[in-house]
Structure formats: structure tokens, C-alpha cells
Amino acid sequence: MESLRIAASKGLRDLLAEALHAGFFKVGQIFFRPTGDGFRLCHHEDEGRSDLKVYTDAEEAAGIALIDDANQYRPLKTAPNLKHGWELLTPDLKGLHLALDLLYPAALGNWRALLLSETVSTPLRDTVNRQTGMYRITGLITDEEAQGLVEKLCQPGCLRQIQWPIPSEAPHHIPSLNALEIPLLCTEACCLLIAEARTTVKSRKPQ
């Protein structure tokens, strides 16, 4: 772990290189590994298959992340519904970095911040209290309602581990890390949760 912290202090590309050296080959639903002439990425459930559609441009990862197996749009890239049936080949670390960033935006950056003990998460109460316009009403959501939304929306529908607490004064959550797997961290409530919070507040029955 100390070698990862040292690499993280140098930059994201250095962290990725050290992670590979240490045997980190998985993030979310992605399995990636070095090959003789670069790197290969695929859905982790497709590892070992030889009938995958081959992509050779790291930027094509954006299209891979766009739809699920039913060709439906994926509004949340960390939802557990990444499409199967593909492999992406990239010749260098730069391409691997780009592909991972397109598949799971900010994953490496958030991991780097965690390794360097930088607090980057924002309590939900702070997030809803700064909303304006049609979402200003979300500031009225109770802690109990918010916890219910997390259990209904976040826990089954997203691979990220929540770092933010609900009350502003509560301590930040420390994520549980799987060995040799780059974590997906949630540092702030996403727009999908904020939208659900608005719906929850507006649907309250008059007292």
C-alpha cells in the first residue's frame, strides 16, 4: 500500500502503473491486464472468451459505456449493467488510462485522493442545501427519507461505495477495499439521487 501512496503522490498515470505492477486488474465490472503489446480490457464476466467484438481505439470506451446489453441508454456509468461481448486493446498506459476514465470517470482520481488521505466527499445535507431553482426544495428532505433513498436507489443500482454522510456534522464513511481491485468511490450525491429527493419531498402528504 505504501508503494501505491508514493505513486499517487506523483500523479494518476504513476498510480495506474504501480497498480498494474502490484496486480490490480479489476475496477467495477472491468477486467484489464497487460498483453505482449499493450493492454486488454473486457467485461470481467467475459474474461477467457474468444468471440468478443474487438475495439482498438481507447476513445471507443465511451461508446461501450453508453448502452447496456439490451441497447438501452445507461445514464449512470457505475450502474451494474455494463454491456458484455467486447474487448478493447490499447498499445500503451496512456490508452489504458483514457479507456478506464471513459468507462468509470474519476475512479482513479478518487482512489488517489483516498490513498493520500484527502477528504473529497461532501455530506448530503450540504449538497441539498446548496441546490437552487426547482431543486431547492430538496433541502427539506429528512435524514430518514434520505437514508431510505440510499437503500432503494444507491445500494442496488450503483457500484460506487458511498463516502459521504447524510448529516453535515457526521464523520465521512471509510470504504471497504477489496484486495487488488481499484475502488469506485462516491464522493457526492449524484443528480439521480437529487432528482429522487425532490420527488420524495414533493410527494409528501399535507399534514
Legacy VTK file of the C-alpha trace (Angstrom):
# vtk DataFile Version 3.0
C-alpha trace
ASCII
DATASET POLYDATA
POINTS 207 float
0.000 0.000 0.000
2.869 2.373 0.709
4.126 1.992 -2.851
0.674 2.997 -4.084
0.687 6.097 -1.885
4.099 7.107 -3.188
2.944 6.615 -6.771
-0.281 8.518 -6.061
1.728 11.499 -4.847
3.365 11.668 -8.272
0.220 11.540 -10.400
-2.584 9.410 -11.809
-0.512 7.751 -14.517
2.127 6.776 -11.950
-0.579 5.365 -9.695
-2.012 3.290 -12.532
1.428 1.948 -13.435
2.130 0.942 -9.833
-1.328 -0.611 -9.502
-0.619 -2.783 -12.524
2.744 -3.760 -11.077
1.008 -4.753 -7.832
-1.573 -6.876 -9.653
-4.608 -4.584 -9.697
-6.506 -5.807 -12.776
-10.140 -5.033 -11.919
-12.333 -1.976 -11.443
-16.107 -2.223 -11.255
-17.189 -4.698 -13.921
-13.988 -4.235 -15.948
-11.103 -6.692 -16.076
-7.893 -5.386 -17.618
-4.428 -6.863 -17.963
-1.125 -6.368 -19.745
-0.556 -8.190 -23.022
2.590 -8.648 -25.055
1.954 -5.432 -26.944
-0.190 -3.295 -24.668
-3.301 -3.835 -22.577
-6.632 -5.615 -22.928
-9.914 -4.628 -21.275
-13.204 -6.528 -21.201
-16.239 -7.180 -19.012
-14.948 -9.307 -16.142
-17.548 -11.982 -16.900
-16.183 -12.241 -20.463
-12.587 -12.979 -19.481
-11.459 -16.078 -21.335
-13.932 -15.740 -24.211
-12.550 -15.699 -27.756
-15.654 -14.468 -29.582
-15.635 -10.854 -28.399
-16.005 -7.820 -30.649
-12.598 -6.153 -30.809
-12.024 -2.409 -30.421
-8.591 -0.853 -30.877
-9.186 2.824 -30.076
-9.284 3.795 -26.393
-11.831 6.508 -27.158
-14.295 3.787 -28.189
-14.692 3.045 -24.487
-17.123 5.970 -24.392
-19.477 4.123 -26.734
-19.083 0.868 -24.831
-20.154 2.605 -21.627
-23.171 4.214 -23.283
-25.616 1.289 -23.543
-26.380 -1.983 -21.776
-26.926 -5.491 -23.158
-30.457 -4.537 -24.241
-29.122 -1.480 -26.109
-30.729 0.811 -23.548
-29.038 4.066 -22.568
-27.064 3.945 -19.329
-27.484 7.292 -17.526
-25.168 6.111 -14.748
-21.808 4.691 -15.794
-21.311 2.961 -12.453
-24.607 1.065 -12.652
-24.050 -2.729 -12.555
-25.238 -3.182 -16.147
-22.144 -2.713 -18.300
-22.622 -4.441 -21.649
-20.931 -7.746 -22.453
-19.356 -9.059 -25.642
-16.422 -6.721 -26.281
-12.719 -6.353 -25.725
-10.667 -3.203 -26.084
-6.984 -3.340 -26.999
-4.736 -0.378 -26.358
-0.986 -0.182 -27.024
0.139 1.814 -24.014
-0.548 3.070 -20.497
-1.916 6.354 -21.832
-4.597 4.479 -23.755
-5.458 2.308 -20.754
-5.794 5.406 -18.588
-8.113 7.045 -21.117
-10.257 3.939 -21.526
-10.686 3.472 -17.773
-11.549 7.140 -17.361
-14.234 6.896 -20.046
-15.695 3.722 -18.573
-15.556 4.908 -14.956
-14.975 8.682 -14.828
-12.914 9.962 -11.882
-12.342 6.458 -10.485
-8.566 6.834 -10.481
-8.727 10.401 -9.190
-10.973 9.471 -6.275
-8.774 6.491 -5.408
-5.720 8.728 -5.477
-7.408 11.160 -3.083
-8.258 8.290 -0.736
-4.682 6.995 -0.770
-3.388 10.484 0.014
-5.954 10.935 2.822
-7.537 13.901 1.101
-11.149 14.466 2.156
-13.087 14.967 -1.045
-16.609 13.843 -0.140
-19.476 16.242 0.539
-22.205 15.456 3.115
-25.640 15.045 1.551
-27.041 17.819 3.726
-24.516 20.261 2.265
-25.326 19.105 -1.265
-29.093 19.560 -0.981
-28.783 22.857 0.890
-26.892 24.449 -1.976
-29.457 23.471 -4.624
-31.308 26.267 -6.414
-34.319 26.610 -8.687
-36.586 23.582 -8.971
-34.225 21.522 -6.785
-34.089 23.956 -3.885
-36.891 22.001 -2.237
-34.550 19.035 -1.750
-33.114 20.870 1.251
-36.291 19.878 3.107
-35.629 16.156 2.905
-35.220 14.476 6.289
-32.287 12.269 7.208
-34.652 9.299 7.423
-36.054 9.950 3.945
-32.534 10.348 2.588
-31.423 7.045 4.104
-34.421 5.361 2.529
-33.432 6.726 -0.878
-29.886 5.462 -0.458
-31.153 1.979 0.347
-33.647 1.999 -2.533
-31.669 3.758 -5.254
-27.948 3.654 -4.498
-27.211 0.307 -2.913
-28.788 -1.915 -5.596
-28.261 0.424 -8.543
-24.675 1.650 -8.315
-21.274 0.043 -7.807
-19.796 3.048 -6.040
-19.109 2.950 -2.312
-20.617 5.978 -0.606
-18.111 8.118 1.293
-20.430 10.976 2.219
-22.552 11.026 5.367
-26.070 12.430 5.385
-25.758 15.000 8.238
-23.137 17.714 7.785
-21.540 17.026 11.159
-21.289 13.245 10.770
-17.938 11.572 10.034
-17.197 10.524 6.479
-17.582 6.843 5.645
-14.405 4.810 5.244
-14.865 2.478 2.258
-14.069 -1.206 2.479
-11.399 -2.045 -0.087
-11.191 -5.333 -1.963
-7.720 -6.722 -2.471
-6.248 -5.950 -5.882
-9.323 -4.064 -7.103
-9.438 -0.339 -7.861
-12.373 1.005 -5.818
-15.271 3.006 -7.189
-15.971 5.763 -4.685
-18.996 8.043 -4.411
-17.836 11.423 -3.144
-21.076 13.381 -3.590
-24.740 12.613 -4.221
-25.373 12.379 -7.962
-28.072 14.127 -9.965
-30.200 10.956 -9.975
-30.365 10.934 -6.180
-31.069 14.671 -6.058
-33.939 14.213 -8.514
-35.374 11.425 -6.364
-35.000 13.604 -3.270
-37.074 16.300 -4.980
-39.757 13.756 -5.863
-39.794 12.465 -2.290
-40.273 15.917 -0.775
-42.951 16.921 -3.291
-44.893 13.696 -2.752
-45.380 14.248 0.964
-48.995 14.243 2.031
-50.194 17.505 3.622
-50.294 17.328 7.392
LINES 1 208
207 0 1 2 3 4 5 6 7 8 9 10 11 12 13 14 15 16 17 18 19 20 21 22 23 24 25 26 27 28 29 30 31 32 33 34 35 36 37 38 39 40 41 42 43 44 45 46 47 48 49 50 51 52 53 54 55 56 57 58 59 60 61 62 63 64 65 66 67 68 69 70 71 72 73 74 75 76 77 78 79 80 81 82 83 84 85 86 87 88 89 90 91 92 93 94 95 96 97 98 99 100 101 102 103 104 105 106 107 108 109 110 111 112 113 114 115 116 117 118 119 120 121 122 123 124 125 126 127 128 129 130 131 132 133 134 135 136 137 138 139 140 141 142 143 144 145 146 147 148 149 150 151 152 153 154 155 156 157 158 159 160 161 162 163 164 165 166 167 168 169 170 171 172 173 174 175 176 177 178 179 180 181 182 183 184 185 186 187 188 189 190 191 192 193 194 195 196 197 198 199 200 201 202 203 204 205 206
